Amino acid sequence: MRSSGGETGRVTAFLNSAGSSIPTAETLDAVIGHLLNPGMAKFEEFELSVAAQVGMAVAAKQALELGTETIEGQVVQRADRLRAELREIDGVTVHDNAERVCGIVTFSVHGSTPAEMVKAAADHGATINSTGASWATPDLQAKGLTQVVRVSPHTFNTDDEVHRVVEAVHSLRR
C-alpha cells in the first residue's frame, strides 16, 4: 500500500465536508482512491477502514487527555467494586485469584449458565460476555472450568452500569 503523507488531511476534509449526507462514489474514490494499487495489485487482500482509523485516532486522543494512570485507576476501581459486590451474593464464585488482577472480572453463578447470565445482564441494560476454554485455555483448565461469565468494566462505563450487572445476578439467584 502506498502512502502519500496527505491521507490524514484528505480524510479530515472528507469527514468535515460529508456532514449528514451520504458520500458519492466519486467522493469516496477521491478520498481513498490513492490508496489502491494500480493494475492487478488492487485485488491483493487488504482492508482499509477509514472509520476504524478515525475511531482509533479519537480513542488515542482521549487516552492521552485522560492519562493512563487515570484510566487504570478507574478500571481497577470499577472491577474491584464489582468483584466485592459479587462475592457478597450467595451462589456466586469470582474466579479472579491472581496476586494482581486486571480490569476483567470472571465469575460463575451456581445453577445458571454463562449464557443465561449474559441474557439477564442484557435484560438489565448491561452488555457482558462469556468466555470458554478455547479463548482462555490455560487459565480455565487450571481452575477446572470450561466457561465463565466475563465483565470488562472500563473508564467509559458508569457505576450504574456496573450495578446493573449485580442486579442481573440477583435476578438469577431469586
Backbone hydrogen bonds, N-H to C=O, Kabsch-Sander energy under -0.5 kcal/mol:
donor,donor_aa,acceptor,acceptor_aa,energy
10,R,6,G,-2.0
11,V,7,E,-2.9
12,T,8,T,-2.7
13,A,9,G,-2.5
14,F,10,R,-2.5
15,L,11,V,-2.9
16,N,12,T,-2.6
17,S,13,A,-2.1
18,A,14,F,-2.0
19,G,15,L,-0.8
21,S,18,A,-1.9
28,L,24,T,-2.4
29,D,25,A,-2.7
30,A,26,E,-2.1
31,V,27,T,-1.7
32,I,28,L,-2.9
33,G,29,D,-1.9
35,L,32,I,-2.0
36,L,32,I,-0.5
36,L,33,G,-1.3
41,A,38,P,-0.9
42,K,39,G,-1.5
43,F,40,M,-2.1
44,E,41,A,-1.9
50,V,48,L,-0.8
53,Q,49,S,-2.2
54,V,50,V,-2.7
55,G,51,A,-2.7
56,M,52,A,-2.5
57,A,53,Q,-2.0
58,V,54,V,-2.4
59,A,55,G,-2.6
60,A,56,M,-2.6
61,K,57,A,-2.2
62,Q,58,V,-2.5
63,A,59,A,-2.5
64,L,60,A,-2.4
65,E,61,K,-2.3
66,L,62,Q,-2.8
67,G,63,A,-2.7
71,I,67,G,-2.2
72,E,68,T,-2.8
73,G,69,E,-2.4
74,Q,70,T,-2.3
75,V,71,I,-2.6
76,V,72,E,-2.9
77,Q,73,G,-2.3
78,R,74,Q,-2.2
79,A,75,V,-2.5
80,D,76,V,-3.0
81,R,77,Q,-2.2
82,L,78,R,-2.4
83,R,79,A,-2.6
84,A,80,D,-2.6
85,E,81,R,-2.5
86,L,82,L,-2.6
87,R,83,R,-2.4
88,E,84,A,-0.7
88,E,85,E,-0.6
89,I,86,L,-1.7
90,D,88,E,-0.6
92,V,89,I,-1.6
93,T,108,S,-2.5
94,V,92,V,-0.5
95,H,106,T,-2.7
96,D,106,T,-0.5
97,N,95,H,-0.9
101,V,99,E,-0.5
105,V,103,G,-0.6
105,V,151,V,-3.4
106,T,104,I,-0.5
107,F,149,V,-1.8
108,S,93,T,-2.0
110,H,91,G,-3.6
110,H,108,S,-0.6
112,S,109,V,-2.3
117,M,113,T,-1.9
118,V,114,P,-2.5
119,K,115,A,-2.1
120,A,116,E,-2.5
121,A,117,M,-2.5
122,A,118,V,-2.2
123,D,119,K,-2.6
124,H,120,A,-1.0
124,H,121,A,-0.7
125,G,122,A,-1.7
126,A,121,A,-2.9
128,I,126,A,-0.7
129,N,150,R,-2.3
131,T,148,V,-2.5
133,A,146,T,-1.7
135,W,132,G,-1.9
136,A,132,G,-1.3
140,L,136,A,-2.8
141,Q,137,T,-2.7
142,A,138,P,-1.9
143,K,139,D,-1.1
144,G,141,Q,-1.3
145,L,140,L,-3.0
148,V,131,T,-2.3
149,V,107,F,-3.0
150,R,129,N,-3.7
151,V,105,V,-2.8
157,N,154,H,-1.5
162,V,158,T,-1.7
163,H,159,D,-2.4
164,R,160,D,-1.8
165,V,161,E,-1.1
165,V,162,V,-0.6
166,V,162,V,-1.3
167,E,163,H,-2.6
168,A,164,R,-2.3
169,V,165,V,-2.0
170,H,166,V,-2.4
171,S,167,E,-2.1
172,L,168,A,-1.3
172,L,169,V,-0.6
173,R,169,V,-1.5
174,R,170,H,-0.9
